[in-house]
């Protein structure tokens, strides 16, 4: 993984080479290099290790996802703010299977840093509601579930919300 600033410098150098190719009447090379310069810019905003961790998570391979996330050294400086949010979100998802206390810290940090998609934010808040319920903080869980309802526009989390409400009635 390259540092985020190195990715931008690399993109500028490739773009400059593409412009130089245009001046040398190598139009095909110039077009190719301009398109090639978009790859480091894309990877500046979407970290490659986080993308690979998401792919492993889709396969329910938590160990593979953890392996990719451990390759990110010092995420505070190596990642953009939103990427840090997704880094913490993924860590929270993996820890929610084993350690709820640590998972809660990661989910709160992910929400604080921000997530791009409403669905990811809804899942993070739903997990936080589950942690609050397990600690018998009914008011906090109710507030989080209400926020999840607002964020879940497609209704994909209706069953989980209903299950949480049923559990709240038992407390």
HULIN-V613845 format. One record per pair of residues at least 4 apart in sequence whose ideal C-beta (glycine too) atoms are under 8 Angstrom apart, sorted by the first residue. I is the first residue (numbers start at 1). J is the second residue. If there is no record, write none. Layout:
i={I,I}
j={J,J}
This chain:
i={1,1,1,1,1,1,2,2,2,2,2,3,3,3,4,4,4,4,4,5,6,7,7,7,7,7,8,8,8,8,9,10,10,11,11,11,11,11,11,11,12,12,13,14,14,14,14,14,15,15,15,15,16,17,17,18,18,18,18,18,18,18,18,18,19,19,20,20,21,21,21,21,21,22,22,22,26,27,28,29,30,31,32,33,34,37,38,39,40,41,42,43,43,44,45,45,45,46,46,46,47,47,47,47,47,47,48,49,49,49,49,49,50,50,50,50,50,50,50,50,50,51,52,52,53,53,53,53,53,53,54,54,54,55,56,56,56,56,56,56,57,57,57,57,57,57,59,61,62,62,62,63,64,65,65,65,66,66,67,69,69,69,69,72,72,72,73,74,75,75,75,75,76,79,79,79,80,81,81,81,82,82,82,82,82,83,84,84,85,85,85,85,85,85,85,85,86,86,86,86,86,87,87,88,88,88,88,88,88,89,89,89,89,89,89,89,90,91,91,92,92,92,92,92,92,92,92,92,93,93,93,95,95,95,95,95,96,96,96,96,96,99,100,100,100,100,101,101,102,103,103,103,104,104,104,105,106,107,107,107,107,107,107,108,108,109,110,110,111,111,111,111,111,115,115,115,116,117,118,118,118,118,119,119,119,119,119,120,121,121,122,122,122,122,122,122,123,123,124,125,125,125,125,125,126,126,126,126,126,126,126,126,127,128,128,129,129,129,129,129,129,129,130,130,130,131,132,132,132,132,132,133,133,133,133,133,133,133,136,137,138,138,138,139,140,141,141,141,142,142,143,144,145,145,145,145,145,146,147,148,148,148,149,152,152,152,152,157,158,159,160,161,162,163,164,165,166,167}
j={47,48,49,71,72,78,6,7,10,40,43,7,77,78,8,44,78,79,80,9,10,11,40,41,43,44,12,40,41,44,13,14,40,15,37,38,39,40,41,44,16,37,17,18,33,36,37,40,19,33,34,37,20,21,33,22,29,30,31,32,33,34,36,37,23,30,24,30,26,27,29,30,33,26,27,30,30,31,32,33,34,35,36,37,38,41,42,43,44,45,46,47,48,80,80,82,83,50,51,83,51,72,79,80,83,87,52,53,68,69,71,72,54,68,69,72,79,83,86,87,90,55,56,68,57,65,66,68,69,90,58,65,90,59,61,62,64,65,67,68,61,62,65,90,93,94,64,65,66,94,97,67,68,69,90,94,70,94,71,87,90,91,94,78,79,87,78,78,79,83,84,87,84,83,84,87,84,85,113,114,86,113,114,115,116,87,88,113,89,109,110,111,112,113,114,115,90,110,115,116,120,91,110,92,106,107,109,110,113,93,106,107,110,115,120,124,94,95,106,96,103,104,105,106,107,110,124,127,103,123,127,99,100,102,103,106,100,103,107,127,130,103,104,130,131,134,105,131,106,107,127,131,108,128,131,109,110,111,124,125,127,128,131,112,128,113,115,124,115,121,124,125,128,120,121,124,120,121,122,151,152,153,123,151,152,154,156,124,125,151,126,147,148,151,152,157,127,157,128,129,144,147,148,151,130,144,145,148,157,160,161,164,131,132,144,133,140,141,144,145,148,164,134,141,164,135,137,138,140,141,144,137,138,141,164,167,168,171,171,141,142,168,171,143,144,145,164,168,146,168,147,148,149,161,164,165,168,150,151,152,157,161,161,156,157,158,161,161,162,163,164,165,166,167,168,169,170,171}
